């Protein structure tokens, strides 16, 4: 795959004379996209995609995805396209889903804000536009997505697009959409399990609140992502990986999430939420919080060092007392009242004299 993409990128920058003035659709070759009135790739994209064009933009196209970028980001464009073309199938979805996806590499922060319409918060690493089968990610170095690798970010947004394409535009609850994308991209950070316990101890966020009012504050949003990820984890743990495939297939057939959920698992989403809360509390209880907390292990290490120091000091004091109680080799009471003669060294401690 890499050699083919490299061959395509070599064609970028060549003169546009004699080329088709329209940029390619998905599956076409790589061409210069700077010709006058050149539209964005067609296919899954509609007329709203015109606002996703980059000034002096170029395109790389594969079988399932195309990447829009500027020439300075050509190396990253090759890497992104190769990653998506070689991506493993998404959980529960046919291997050919998604397809016809456009990835736009924003060259700077201003362009990222323009492309996303300012919808992404300051900490947002990327944006998926499922209705347009489009993913927008920054190609520049920034604080966005701290802690997320490029591979995980791409997989996360890829999962959003795949889920939407498979369900053909059906309404997807926010908690399930984010939970599925989190699970498909490799789960979640186990080191943040303590946040789950604290969130639920405070009353937590119901699945409905995750659906209708997804928080924009970074700390609360990260907790919401963790909670949503455990919902899909709970489904897989309780019913097996194939449960996702069955649920998604029935969802597509019935056109309604609640009906498909009940037909698959025999319970309502409200009953599922009760079981999920118990699962999270049991699975990620206080023992888990303590055993996976860096602060806890640091505190425990300091306690062990302090205890070792106290024990060492106590041993030194005890040895000092024992030495003070020992009888000396030539104790003072063996000496005569007037002192010893020059030729007399006193009684032999061995008793031989």
KOLMAR-973046 format. One record per residue (C-alpha): x, y, z; residue number from 1. Coordinates in steps of 0.001 Angstrom, whole numbers, plus 500000, padded with zeros to 6 digits. Layout:
BEGIN
ATOM      xx      yy      zz  seq
ATOM       X       Y       Z  NUM
...
//
This chain:
BEGIN
ATOM      xx      yy      zz  seq
ATOM  500000  500000  500000    1
ATOM  502750  502465  500950    2
ATOM  504607  502213  497587    3
ATOM  501365  502845  495695    4
ATOM  500553  505883  497794    5
ATOM  504101  507197  497446    6
ATOM  503771  506849  493702    7
ATOM  500598  508896  493848    8
ATOM  502187  511610  495923    9
ATOM  505014  511947  493425   10
ATOM  502413  513012  490907   11
ATOM  501330  515864  493161   12
ATOM  502902  519147  492228   13
ATOM  503144  518321  488557   14
ATOM  501508  520819  486252   15
ATOM  497761  520557  485848   16
ATOM  497914  520973  482102   17
ATOM  496130  518183  480337   18
ATOM  494518  516975  483556   19
ATOM  490870  516756  484384   20
ATOM  489987  520077  486047   21
ATOM  487910  518278  488668   22
ATOM  489569  516673  491681   23
ATOM  489056  512924  491783   24
ATOM  486326  511107  493553   25
ATOM  487213  508364  495962   26
ATOM  489182  505659  494270   27
ATOM  490668  507970  491641   28
ATOM  494256  509061  491187   29
ATOM  496025  511939  492892   30
ATOM  495833  515274  491114   31
ATOM  496449  518933  491826   32
ATOM  493309  520413  493327   33
ATOM  494144  524063  492734   34
ATOM  492431  524519  489384   35
ATOM  489733  527142  489156   36
ATOM  486293  526249  490495   37
ATOM  487484  522776  491454   38
ATOM  484858  521103  493658   39
ATOM  485605  518779  496542   40
ATOM  485471  515043  495904   41
ATOM  482029  513674  495219   42
ATOM  480503  510375  496245   43
ATOM  479430  510374  499873   44
ATOM  479898  514146  500038   45
ATOM  477121  516521  499086   46
ATOM  477062  520177  498159   47
ATOM  477773  521154  501789   48
ATOM  481280  519773  501308   49
ATOM  482257  522891  499360   50
ATOM  483144  524557  502655   51
ATOM  485614  521779  503403   52
ATOM  487982  522704  500596   53
ATOM  491500  523834  501434   54
ATOM  493208  526717  499697   55
ATOM  495895  525210  497446   56
ATOM  494670  521814  498564   57
ATOM  495824  518486  497175   58
ATOM  494159  515072  497272   59
ATOM  495282  511522  497776   60
ATOM  492650  508913  497037   61
ATOM  492473  505261  497990   62
ATOM  489778  502612  497736   63
ATOM  487858  503562  500885   64
ATOM  489119  507026  501738   65
ATOM  490657  510202  500347   66
ATOM  492806  512767  502117   67
ATOM  492709  516521  501506   68
ATOM  495850  518410  502521   69
ATOM  498328  521090  501581   70
ATOM  501713  520193  500123   71
ATOM  503551  520813  503421   72
ATOM  501524  517977  505009   73
ATOM  502068  515430  502240   74
ATOM  503991  512960  504414   75
ATOM  501251  512902  507041   76
ATOM  498641  512531  504294   77
ATOM  500374  509389  503040   78
ATOM  500505  507983  506559   79
ATOM  496841  508755  507228   80
ATOM  495629  507192  503990   81
ATOM  497729  504077  504526   82
ATOM  496378  503712  508071   83
ATOM  492758  503894  506959   84
ATOM  493174  501651  503931   85
ATOM  494810  498967  506068   86
ATOM  492466  499395  509042   87
ATOM  490991  496291  510651   88
ATOM  487193  495894  510424   89
ATOM  485190  497798  513001   90
ATOM  483517  495719  515733   91
ATOM  480129  494388  514652   92
ATOM  480230  496020  511202   93
ATOM  480846  494529  507748   94
ATOM  484519  494789  506710   95
ATOM  483745  497191  503852   96
ATOM  482184  499783  506201   97
ATOM  482900  502670  506097   98
ATOM  483798  503740  502593   99
ATOM  483863  506967  500611  100
ATOM  485370  508855  503553  101
ATOM  487124  512209  503172  102
ATOM  489805  513154  505708  103
ATOM  490745  516837  505784  104
ATOM  494089  517726  507371  105
ATOM  493761  521235  508771  106
ATOM  497115  523004  508303  107
ATOM  496689  525409  511240  108
ATOM  494354  526334  514103  109
ATOM  492484  529009  512166  110
ATOM  491709  526561  509359  111
ATOM  490654  523883  511858  112
ATOM  488187  526301  513458  113
ATOM  486851  527301  510040  114
ATOM  486424  523731  508843  115
ATOM  484655  522646  512028  116
ATOM  482568  525789  512276  117
ATOM  483976  526399  515737  118
ATOM  482046  523377  517019  119
ATOM  485088  521665  518501  120
ATOM  486149  522725  522017  121
ATOM  489720  523838  522640  122
ATOM  490691  520333  523771  123
ATOM  488928  518524  520896  124
ATOM  491378  516409  518917  125
ATOM  489250  515822  515833  126
ATOM  485760  516101  514406  127
ATOM  483656  513594  512497  128
ATOM  480871  514834  510233  129
ATOM  478882  511615  509712  130
ATOM  476324  513169  507343  131
ATOM  479197  514121  505019  132
ATOM  481367  511054  505732  133
ATOM  484125  513495  506587  134
ATOM  486802  513585  509279  135
ATOM  488677  516763  510189  136
ATOM  491904  516478  512151  137
ATOM  494785  518900  512764  138
ATOM  497975  518321  510810  139
ATOM  499879  520803  512979  140
ATOM  501359  520407  516443  141
ATOM  498974  521579  519134  142
ATOM  497640  520796  522581  143
ATOM  494534  519270  521037  144
ATOM  494137  515612  521762  145
ATOM  496790  515445  524449  146
ATOM  497221  511795  525332  147
ATOM  495736  510550  522044  148
ATOM  497885  508954  519390  149
ATOM  497193  509689  515718  150
ATOM  496210  506050  515223  151
ATOM  493669  506057  518019  152
ATOM  492230  509399  516940  153
ATOM  491752  508215  513363  154
ATOM  490198  504952  514544  155
ATOM  487815  506823  516847  156
ATOM  486512  509137  514130  157
ATOM  486507  506282  511593  158
ATOM  484181  504362  513941  159
ATOM  481769  507313  514096  160
ATOM  481563  507411  510310  161
ATOM  481233  503635  510013  162
ATOM  478401  503432  512546  163
ATOM  476481  506217  510820  164
ATOM  476953  504737  507355  165
ATOM  475847  501274  508421  166
ATOM  472716  502548  510155  167
ATOM  471953  504728  507123  168
ATOM  471277  507912  509056  169
ATOM  469221  506454  511912  170
ATOM  469326  508439  515143  171
ATOM  472138  507120  517369  172
ATOM  472106  507911  521122  173
ATOM  475141  509970  522041  174
ATOM  476231  507613  524808  175
ATOM  476228  504670  522397  176
ATOM  477947  506574  519595  177
ATOM  480783  507751  521837  178
ATOM  480960  504457  523706  179
ATOM  481231  502508  520459  180
ATOM  483913  504819  519079  181
ATOM  485874  504602  522328  182
ATOM  485638  500806  522360  183
ATOM  486528  500471  518676  184
ATOM  489576  502699  519060  185
ATOM  491081  500622  521831  186
ATOM  489003  501165  524940  187
ATOM  489914  503767  527514  188
ATOM  492675  504757  529887  189
ATOM  492614  502378  532853  190
ATOM  494568  504914  534869  191
ATOM  491463  507118  534935  192
ATOM  489199  504453  536415  193
ATOM  489009  506409  539666  194
ATOM  487006  509086  537846  195
ATOM  484279  506551  537118  196
ATOM  483908  505640  540761  197
ATOM  483820  509262  541878  198
ATOM  481305  510189  539154  199
ATOM  478946  507403  540191  200
ATOM  479457  508137  543889  201
ATOM  478201  511663  543210  202
ATOM  475167  510362  541361  203
ATOM  476911  510084  538021  204
ATOM  475486  510922  534615  205
ATOM  472512  508959  533420  206
ATOM  472550  507668  529882  207
ATOM  469863  510219  529008  208
ATOM  472017  513102  530207  209
ATOM  474901  511776  528127  210
ATOM  472548  511795  525162  211
ATOM  470999  515223  525443  212
ATOM  473605  517414  527137  213
ATOM  477112  516247  526379  214
ATOM  479410  518463  528489  215
ATOM  481827  520879  526832  216
ATOM  484033  521286  529881  217
ATOM  487134  519138  529349  218
ATOM  487188  517417  532735  219
ATOM  483474  516559  532670  220
ATOM  483604  515560  529014  221
ATOM  486491  513153  529638  222
ATOM  484473  511543  532435  223
ATOM  481485  511280  530082  224
ATOM  483705  509549  527497  225
ATOM  484839  507080  530146  226
ATOM  481276  506368  531236  227
ATOM  480092  505861  527667  228
ATOM  483018  503536  526933  229
ATOM  482043  501289  529837  230
ATOM  478528  500889  528456  231
ATOM  479825  499075  525379  232
ATOM  482392  497261  527514  233
ATOM  479536  496035  529702  234
ATOM  477598  494798  526654  235
ATOM  480616  492872  525366  236
ATOM  481545  491442  528778  237
ATOM  477993  490288  529500  238
ATOM  476971  489046  526054  239
ATOM  480157  488543  524033  240
ATOM  481609  490423  521031  241
ATOM  478966  489032  518663  242
ATOM  476254  490811  520651  243
ATOM  477294  494083  519026  244
ATOM  476904  492591  515557  245
ATOM  473424  491244  516361  246
ATOM  472319  494515  517955  247
ATOM  473499  496621  515029  248
ATOM  471912  494322  512469  249
ATOM  468541  494346  514256  250
ATOM  468806  498080  514771  251
ATOM  469237  498561  511033  252
ATOM  466332  496208  510288  253
ATOM  463890  497638  512844  254
ATOM  464942  501264  512511  255
ATOM  464662  501881  516256  256
ATOM  467378  501523  518890  257
ATOM  465140  500741  521878  258
ATOM  463223  498021  520040  259
ATOM  466422  496484  518671  260
ATOM  468025  496604  522120  261
ATOM  465117  494802  523749  262
ATOM  464912  492239  520955  263
ATOM  468618  491478  521344  264
ATOM  469105  491481  525112  265
ATOM  465573  491003  526441  266
ATOM  465729  494124  528629  267
ATOM  464956  497816  528249  268
ATOM  467659  500465  528149  269
ATOM  466520  501598  531628  270
ATOM  467116  498084  532993  271
ATOM  470416  497996  531159  272
ATOM  471458  501233  532846  273
ATOM  470780  499763  536288  274
ATOM  472912  496720  535505  275
ATOM  475623  498907  533994  276
ATOM  475827  501052  537132  277
ATOM  476209  497960  539308  278
ATOM  478871  496618  536955  279
ATOM  480898  499828  537056  280
ATOM  480638  500081  540842  281
ATOM  481724  496454  541271  282
ATOM  484354  496452  538536  283
ATOM  485833  499842  539309  284
ATOM  485251  500062  543055  285
ATOM  487445  501746  545627  286
ATOM  489949  498882  545592  287
ATOM  490401  499401  541840  288
ATOM  490683  503153  542385  289
ATOM  493396  502715  544983  290
ATOM  495319  499992  543180  291
ATOM  495387  501973  539915  292
ATOM  496052  505389  541409  293
ATOM  499517  506862  540972  294
ATOM  498878  509086  543980  295
ATOM  498067  506045  546093  296
ATOM  501248  504235  545081  297
ATOM  503326  507330  545704  298
ATOM  501739  507712  549162  299
ATOM  502297  504021  549891  300
ATOM  505947  504313  548826  301
ATOM  506468  507298  551122  302
ATOM  504838  505393  553987  303
ATOM  507129  502404  553438  304
ATOM  510195  504657  553367  305
ATOM  509067  506369  556576  306
ATOM  508387  503028  558281  307
ATOM  511787  501706  557230  308
ATOM  513424  504824  558683  309
ATOM  511600  504446  562020  310
ATOM  512508  500767  562197  311
ATOM  516157  501500  561442  312
ATOM  516267  504211  564124  313
ATOM  514668  501867  566674  314
ATOM  517290  499218  565933  315
ATOM  520096  501719  566392  316
ATOM  518675  502792  569778  317
ATOM  518318  499170  570897  318
ATOM  521866  498311  569881  319
ATOM  523132  501382  571783  320
ATOM  521331  500202  574930  321
ATOM  522722  496680  574572  322
ATOM  526270  497964  574134  323
ATOM  525884  500188  577204  324
ATOM  524874  497146  579277  325
ATOM  527827  495001  578148  326
ATOM  530703  494309  580636  327
ATOM  533952  495843  579435  328
ATOM  537073  493696  578900  329
ATOM  538866  495539  581779  330
ATOM  536094  496967  583971  331
ATOM  537003  499718  586438  332
ATOM  536130  497690  589529  333
ATOM  539030  495342  588691  334
ATOM  541521  498127  589243  335
ATOM  543137  498658  592743  336
ATOM  542214  501644  594806  337
ATOM  545670  503136  594506  338
ATOM  546031  502282  590864  339
ATOM  548130  499677  589113  340
ATOM  551895  499241  589350  341
ATOM  553851  499914  586226  342
ATOM  554671  496219  585868  343
ATOM  551169  495046  586760  344
ATOM  548537  495182  584103  345
ATOM  545778  493946  586434  346
ATOM  543953  490706  586577  347
ATOM  543687  488693  583439  348
ATOM  540101  488764  582217  349
ATOM  540523  485128  581133  350
ATOM  541194  484090  584735  351
ATOM  544603  482595  584042  352
ATOM  546279  484834  586648  353
//
